[in-house]
Each structure stands twice: as C-alpha cells, then as structure tokens.
C-alpha cells in the first residue's frame, strides 16, 4: 500500500447549506431532508402493503394460468426493461449485454422473469375476479 486516504466531510453550517442547496440554514436543510426521508419511508411502506395484498390475492387463484398470458407479461416486462436500460445508460445497451456486464446467467434471468410474470398474471386475475 502506498498511501491511505480518509474522506473528510464538510461541517454542516448555515453557510455550507446555502452554498449546496436552496436553503439558507442548516436547520432548514435538515428539516427538508427529514421530510423527504419520511415521505420515502411512507411510500415504501405503502408499496410493501400493496405487494403483500397482491401476493395474498395471487395465492387465491387456483386455476391453471395460460402460458399465453405469462408470455405476454414477460414480453411486456422485457420491453419495459429494455427501455429503462436505454434511459438510464443513455445508449443502445441490449439485455444480453447488460446480463454479461452484470454477470447474470440468461437462463436464471428468464426463469426469474417467468416467475414474476406468472405472479403478476395471478394477481391481475384475482383483482379482476373481485371487480366483477
């Protein structure tokens, strides 16, 4: 080892807060951060509850799920994923390139995709049954 570096964080002062944010004081910046974290936590909790409800609804569907519905859902999810890759990376990155770059096996990726697509179709069918 040639050298060791230590990251030194700035002291949170009113001057620093006004330089790095739209707030005039460190207290106002802290309050904003606390509010944002609280909103994020509430959103995550809502998503978790929604996921549990959908999981429970999917468990109630005891019919054979048509492979056509699962294949359509997989195709939709792959299409969405490809668009998100383009938006985030900013260039034409294919799904196989992404899998290679992240070290993921294509077969495992597709198996997981099929599992989540099947679960989504089951949830959708359960919700449709409740609505009608």
C-alpha angles and dihedrals in degrees: 000000000000101000143349122225127202122202112232114203120210121253111256105241134153089255093052092046092053091049097050101033144026090258124101096210140039090235092056090049091049091049091051092048090049091050092049092048090049092051091047092050091049091049092050090049091051091050091050092051091047090051092050092049092050091047091052091047091049090053089060093060105092099167125105108267111230111244089224091065092048092048091050091050091048090050091049092049093048090050091050091046092051090052092049089051091053092047095048100040096035097220140069102288114165124214092247089053090050091050091049092048092050095041095241123150113238094221092051090046091052092045091053090045090052090049094051092043091052090049091049092051091049090051091048092050091049092051092047090052090053093049095052 
